[in-house]
């Protein structure tokens, strides 16, 4: 309750004191809550091999990733996204998937390169690789299908203060109010909720209703640093027909985008 009351006070101040966001080109720091949503939607979902194959097109959308794109650059060297079912105590925790395959961390984007997809035994056969244990079922009533577990942006070495100290003029979008993304997981926009102006390396008051509208490649390509404050957020991810909801974590550090 205390946290909720503090948030309400902050949101009230944003409405009263918040300034219009800059319209010119600026540096943007994206908070871990927003980063977690972005990696879930623009890396995790398009990395599902059944979606890449086309099976999910009528149910949950398509993927900009096509068969044969392993090794293609999608971002800067600072952009690594991991999906890891083996984090103890996490919402997406398991040691074996629902097809009996041992779980391990999956490096979906590695240093800016499309590195691997999420596979079950069927898609692994189609690709000529081993399954990486991504088959999950929501219950006895549903088939095991390819799902995420705990998807996050790999943290960097900065503190938050170091991340913003050389930003002359920019915006810090700490949390989101709304978002949407296209069926192929390429074009997307995120409306900020709690957001701040950055001037000469310091937070200088509230920004009201900033919107980050960007493509998947542009987001990961503009990353030039991340702090070490890794945070996770729980969620339920929906997929399949009939719909299956499974528990997941998504998260990351605060991430800096240049220009």
C-alpha positions as CSV (number, residue, x, y, z in Angstrom):
1,X,0.0,0.0,0.0
2,X,2.9,2.4,0.8
3,X,4.4,1.9,-2.6
4,X,1.0,2.4,-4.3
5,X,0.5,5.7,-2.4
6,X,4.0,6.9,-3.4
7,X,3.3,6.1,-7.0
8,X,0.0,7.9,-7.0
9,X,1.7,11.0,-5.6
10,X,4.3,10.8,-8.4
11,X,1.6,10.4,-11.1
12,X,-0.2,13.5,-9.6
13,X,3.0,15.5,-9.9
14,X,3.5,14.3,-13.5
15,X,0.0,15.6,-14.4
16,X,0.6,19.0,-12.6
17,X,4.3,19.6,-13.2
18,X,5.1,17.5,-16.3
19,X,6.5,19.3,-19.4
20,X,6.0,18.5,-23.0
21,X,8.6,16.0,-24.2
22,X,11.3,17.2,-26.6
23,X,10.5,16.8,-30.3
24,X,14.1,17.0,-31.6
25,X,16.7,14.2,-31.7
26,X,17.8,13.4,-28.1
27,X,19.4,10.5,-26.2
28,X,16.8,8.3,-24.4
29,X,17.3,6.1,-21.3
30,X,14.7,3.3,-21.2
31,X,13.8,1.9,-17.8
32,X,14.0,-1.8,-17.0
33,X,10.2,-2.2,-17.0
34,X,10.0,-0.9,-20.6
35,X,13.1,-2.8,-21.6
36,X,11.6,-6.0,-20.3
37,X,8.4,-5.5,-22.3
38,X,10.5,-4.6,-25.4
39,X,12.7,-7.7,-25.3
40,X,9.6,-9.9,-24.7
41,X,7.8,-8.5,-27.7
42,X,10.6,-7.7,-30.2
43,X,13.0,-10.6,-29.4
44,X,11.2,-13.4,-27.6
45,X,8.1,-13.7,-29.7
46,X,9.8,-13.3,-33.1
47,X,12.4,-15.9,-32.0
48,X,9.7,-18.6,-31.6
49,X,10.5,-21.1,-34.4
50,X,6.9,-22.1,-34.9
51,X,6.1,-18.4,-35.5
52,X,9.0,-18.1,-37.9
53,X,7.8,-21.3,-39.7
54,X,4.4,-19.7,-40.1
55,X,2.3,-21.9,-37.8
56,X,1.3,-19.0,-35.5
57,X,0.3,-16.5,-38.3
58,X,-3.4,-16.9,-37.9
59,X,-3.3,-17.1,-34.1
60,X,-0.8,-14.6,-32.7
61,X,1.1,-13.0,-35.6
62,X,4.2,-13.5,-37.7
63,X,7.9,-12.8,-37.3
64,X,10.3,-10.6,-39.2
65,X,12.9,-13.3,-38.6
66,X,12.9,-15.8,-41.5
67,X,14.5,-19.2,-41.7
68,X,18.2,-18.8,-42.5
69,X,18.7,-15.5,-40.6
70,X,20.9,-16.9,-37.9
71,X,24.1,-14.7,-37.9
72,X,22.4,-11.6,-39.2
73,X,23.1,-8.4,-37.3
74,X,20.0,-6.9,-35.5
75,X,21.8,-4.4,-33.1
76,X,24.9,-3.0,-31.6
77,X,27.5,-5.1,-29.7
78,X,25.8,-4.1,-26.4
79,X,22.5,-5.9,-27.3
80,X,22.3,-9.3,-25.9
81,X,18.9,-10.9,-25.0
82,X,18.7,-14.1,-23.0
83,X,15.8,-16.4,-22.3
84,X,16.6,-18.5,-19.2
85,X,14.2,-21.0,-17.7
86,X,16.7,-22.0,-15.0
87,X,16.5,-18.9,-12.8
88,X,15.5,-20.3,-9.3
89,X,12.3,-18.8,-7.9
90,X,11.3,-17.2,-11.2
91,X,7.8,-17.3,-12.7
92,X,9.2,-19.1,-15.8
93,X,11.3,-21.6,-13.9
94,X,11.8,-25.2,-15.1
95,X,14.7,-27.7,-15.4
96,X,13.0,-29.8,-18.1
97,X,10.5,-28.7,-20.7
98,X,7.2,-30.5,-21.3
99,X,8.9,-32.7,-23.9
100,X,11.5,-33.8,-21.4
101,X,14.4,-31.8,-22.8
102,X,16.9,-30.3,-20.2
103,X,16.6,-26.6,-19.9
104,X,19.4,-24.0,-20.4
105,X,19.8,-20.3,-21.1
106,X,19.0,-19.4,-24.7
107,X,21.0,-16.5,-26.2
108,X,18.5,-15.2,-28.8
109,X,20.3,-12.0,-29.7
110,X,24.0,-12.2,-28.8
111,X,26.1,-9.0,-29.0
112,X,23.7,-7.6,-31.7
113,X,23.5,-10.8,-33.8
114,X,20.5,-13.2,-34.2
115,X,22.0,-16.2,-32.4
116,X,19.4,-18.9,-31.9
117,X,15.6,-19.4,-32.0
118,X,13.3,-21.0,-29.4
119,X,12.7,-24.6,-30.4
120,X,10.7,-27.6,-29.5
121,X,11.5,-31.1,-30.8
122,X,9.5,-30.6,-34.0
123,X,11.0,-27.3,-35.1
124,X,14.5,-28.4,-34.1
125,X,14.0,-31.3,-36.6
126,X,13.0,-28.8,-39.3
127,X,16.1,-26.6,-38.6
128,X,18.4,-29.6,-38.2
129,X,19.4,-28.6,-34.6
130,X,18.8,-29.9,-31.1
131,X,15.8,-28.7,-29.1
132,X,16.6,-26.0,-26.6
133,X,13.7,-26.9,-24.3
134,X,11.2,-24.3,-25.2
135,X,8.1,-26.6,-25.2
136,X,5.6,-25.6,-22.5
137,X,1.9,-26.4,-21.9
138,X,-0.4,-24.4,-19.7
139,X,-2.0,-27.7,-18.5
140,X,-3.2,-31.1,-19.4
141,X,-5.7,-29.7,-21.9
142,X,-3.1,-28.1,-24.2
143,X,-0.3,-29.4,-26.4
144,X,3.3,-28.3,-25.5
145,X,4.1,-25.4,-27.8
146,X,7.1,-23.1,-28.1
147,X,7.1,-20.5,-25.3
148,X,9.4,-18.0,-23.6
149,X,10.4,-18.4,-19.9
150,X,12.4,-15.5,-18.4
151,X,13.5,-13.1,-21.1
152,X,15.8,-10.3,-20.3
153,X,18.3,-7.8,-21.7
154,X,21.9,-8.5,-20.5
155,X,23.0,-5.9,-18.0
156,X,26.1,-3.8,-18.5
157,X,28.8,-2.4,-16.2
158,X,27.5,1.2,-15.6
159,X,25.7,2.6,-12.5
160,X,22.6,4.6,-13.4
161,X,24.4,7.8,-12.6
162,X,27.2,6.8,-15.0
163,X,24.6,6.0,-17.7
164,X,23.2,9.5,-17.7
165,X,26.3,11.6,-16.7
166,X,27.3,12.6,-20.2
167,X,23.8,13.1,-21.6
168,X,23.5,16.8,-22.3
169,X,19.8,16.7,-23.1
170,X,17.6,13.7,-23.1
171,X,14.7,11.8,-21.6
172,X,14.4,8.9,-19.1
173,X,11.3,6.8,-19.6
174,X,11.1,4.7,-16.4
175,X,7.7,3.0,-16.9
176,X,5.1,2.5,-19.6
177,X,1.4,3.4,-19.8
178,X,0.5,1.7,-23.1
179,X,2.2,0.0,-26.0
180,X,1.5,-1.7,-29.3
181,X,3.5,-3.7,-31.9
182,X,2.8,-5.0,-35.4
183,X,2.2,-8.7,-36.2
184,X,5.8,-9.2,-37.4
185,X,7.2,-7.7,-34.2
186,X,9.0,-4.9,-36.2
187,X,7.3,-1.5,-35.8
188,X,6.3,-0.6,-32.2
189,X,5.5,2.3,-29.9
190,X,5.6,2.7,-26.1
191,X,3.8,5.5,-24.2
192,X,5.7,6.5,-21.1
193,X,4.1,6.8,-17.7
194,X,6.8,8.0,-15.3
195,X,9.4,9.9,-17.2
196,X,12.0,12.6,-16.6
197,X,13.9,15.2,-18.5
198,X,17.7,14.8,-18.4
199,X,19.9,17.9,-18.5
200,X,23.7,17.9,-18.2
201,X,23.7,14.4,-16.6
202,X,21.0,15.0,-14.0
203,X,17.2,14.3,-13.8
204,X,15.5,17.7,-14.1
205,X,11.8,17.3,-13.5
206,X,8.9,15.4,-15.1
207,X,8.0,14.8,-18.7
208,X,4.4,14.1,-19.5
209,X,3.3,11.4,-22.1
210,X,6.5,10.8,-24.0
211,X,6.2,8.3,-26.8
212,X,9.0,6.1,-28.1
213,X,8.1,5.0,-31.7
214,X,10.8,2.8,-33.2
215,X,11.6,-0.4,-35.2
216,X,13.1,-3.5,-33.7
217,X,16.4,-3.0,-35.5
218,X,16.6,0.7,-34.7
219,X,16.1,0.0,-31.0
220,X,18.8,-2.6,-30.6
221,X,21.2,-0.7,-33.0
222,X,21.0,2.6,-30.9
223,X,21.9,0.9,-27.6
224,X,25.4,2.0,-26.5
225,X,25.2,1.1,-22.9
226,X,23.3,-0.5,-20.0
227,X,23.6,-0.3,-16.3
228,X,24.0,-3.3,-13.9
229,X,20.6,-2.9,-12.2
230,X,18.9,-6.0,-13.5
231,X,15.2,-6.1,-12.5
232,X,12.5,-8.6,-13.5
233,X,8.7,-8.2,-13.8
234,X,6.1,-11.1,-13.7
235,X,3.6,-11.6,-16.5
236,X,1.4,-14.1,-18.2
237,X,2.2,-14.7,-21.9
238,X,-0.7,-15.8,-24.1
239,X,-0.3,-18.0,-27.2
240,X,-2.1,-20.8,-29.1
241,X,-5.5,-21.9,-30.1
242,X,-7.2,-22.6,-27.7
243,X,-5.3,-19.9,-25.8
244,X,-2.7,-21.0,-23.3
245,X,-1.4,-18.5,-20.7
246,X,1.9,-19.4,-19.1
247,X,3.8,-17.5,-16.3
248,X,6.9,-15.6,-17.4
249,X,9.4,-13.0,-16.2
250,X,10.7,-10.2,-18.4
251,X,13.2,-7.6,-17.5
252,X,16.6,-6.0,-17.9
253,X,18.6,-3.0,-16.8
254,X,18.2,0.6,-17.7
255,X,19.4,1.0,-21.3
256,X,20.7,4.0,-23.1
257,X,19.8,4.8,-26.7
258,X,21.8,7.4,-28.6
259,X,20.2,10.0,-30.9
